[in-house]
Amino acid sequence: MVDFSPRYSHSRQTDSLVVSNQFSIRFDDSISPSAEVVVSGRDVPVREYFAGPENALLIHLIESSSTSTEANQPLLMFGPAGVGKSHVLRGFISQLKAWQPNAKVKLQNGADFSREFSQALEVGSLSDIRQQLRNLDCLAIDDVHVLADKPYAQRELLYLLDSLENRGAIVLLTSRLSPRELPFFSALKSRLSGGLTIPIQVPGHATRSAFVLTFAAELGIELSDDVVQRLSKITPASIPELRGLLLQLNQSQMNDHRPIDVDHVIQVIEQRTGTNIPGVREIIKKVARYFGLTVAELTGPSRRQTTVLARDTAIFLTRHLRKDSFEQIGTYFGGRDHSTIMHAYKKINKKRLDSLVDAAIVEIVHRLGMQHHKL
């Protein structure tokens, strides 16, 4: 269910109640998955998704999905890695089983969706897999953006969307890119744009602060204002990361009887992340993995929109984190001219005004273990 009421936090300075506009989506995890629910991937417990005003559209997703969904198909959540898309997707499937216990549901990632059709094509069982999918009451595909270089799977998805819509089934997708940014063929992009699209944003400072206070209260620990502020300013400060930090701080407090102060917080963060400057190869690998590409694709000659964005991002981070010259960076990226490298760097620097591009950069920096680096 969704807790729509505003959350309140107690202000130590004013001794008054302050509306923080945070909300939580609580999923009923007491329901055992039916045999009709097919899930590929990790079995992740789904209990609660903590969000703030930057993700208020999620309320509309839950409301519309629990009542009438026909006008909103397909439902697409998009945003950078680590913001909780997969968590909400699995939570929605859990809740759907509460609303419709006998529903035929399938949850899989984009790579498995493509692989399933490729294997069916090889053994001559396409009609079987198509019929199976078209009889579903709900199809959920996580990370649909990985179909970017799989045109056959894209066309199968388009036909499947039409079939499922005709029978009133629910289709729920997640992607790191918005429909207009997905390098799909035009008919599929148009189809995805015609449904309900919901951007999932990195939690804002107020949301992170509210979560820190809420979860600390659940753990029974008191935090000073300085500690709350320090925790809420961690980059990228995803909710799972904050939860992990608070659990580690709580355990350390119990084991060592050490107070949780700012110095302690910084020490734990450094232990979890490290501060070494990453190598060029490591930066390129992390960026390629984030965008679902190989290193060869990222450094090669391709001009596909996603590949160019990934390449420019890797160039930007190499320059920003390592301070290498544009000439040096050009040698890392297939011998490109220094003016080309400079143009890519400046282009991404301007694109950081786009929240999705900025969130991608923040997430990759986090994966490189450089949370403390000033972006």
C-alpha positions, 0 to 999 in steps of 0.5 A: 500500500502507499502511505500518502500522509506527509511524514513529520520530523521533529526539529531540535532547534525549533521544538516544532513539527515540520512537514517534510513531504516524504512518503513510503510505498509499503508492499505486502511481503507476507504473500507467498508467490504463486506457481503462476508467477515466473521470476528470472533473476535474484529473489529480492525481498520487497517491503518498502520503498522510501521516496520524496517529492522528487518521485511523487509520480510513483503514487500515480503508478500505484493508484492507476495500476490498482484500478484501471490500467487500460489507458496507461499501457505500457507503464514505463519507469526510467532513471539511472541505476540505483534509484530503486526501479527494480525494487518498485517493479518487484514490489508491484508484482508482489502487490498485484498478487494480493489484488489478483491471486490467480493472475498469470504473471511473468517478471524477467529482465531484458536480456532474458526476454531477448535470449528466450526468443533467440532460443525459441527461434533456434529450436522452432518453438516461436509460436509456443513462446508467443502464445505463452506470453500473450496469455499473461495477465501481467508482463514485467520486463526489467532493464528493457534498454538492453534490447537496444542492439537486438532488433528482433527482440524489439519487434517481438516486444512491439507485437506482444504489447499490442496483443496484451493491450487487446486483452487488458493485460498489464505491462510494466517496464523499467529502463535507464533511458526515457522512451525518446532516448532509447535507440529503438526503432520508431514504432516501438519508441512511439508505442512506449511513449504512448503509455504512462512514463514515470521518471525515477529520480535520485532522492533529494537532500530532504528525502535522504535526511528524512530517511536517515531520521526514520531508519535511525529511529527504527534502529533505536539510535540517536543522531546529532544534526551534524551526523544527519547532515553528513549522511544525507550529503553522501554522493550519490546517497542512495537509500540502500547505501544509507541503510547499509551505512546506518546498519554498520554504524549501529553495529559498530556502536554496539560492539565498540561502545563508540559514539556516532559522530561525524568523524566516525561516519567519515571513517566508516564511509572510507572503509566501505569505499576507499579513495584511490584514483581509478585507472583509465581501463577501470573507468571505461569498464564501469561506464560501459557496464552502466550503459550495457556496452562492451569496452570494444563498443565504447571505444570503437567507431559506432555513432549510435546515440547510446554508444556516443553518450557512453563514450563521451561520459567516459571521456568526461570522467577520465579527464575529471577524475584523473586530470589526464591531458586531452591528447593522452585521453585520445590515445585511450579512445582509439587514437581520437584527436585531442579536439574531438576529446575536448568537444566530448568533455565540454558536451557532457559538462553542459549535459550535466544540466540534464538530471538523468545525465548528472545522475548517471555520472554520480552513479558511475563515480560511486561505483568507482569508489570516489564518493568524496570526489567533488563533482 
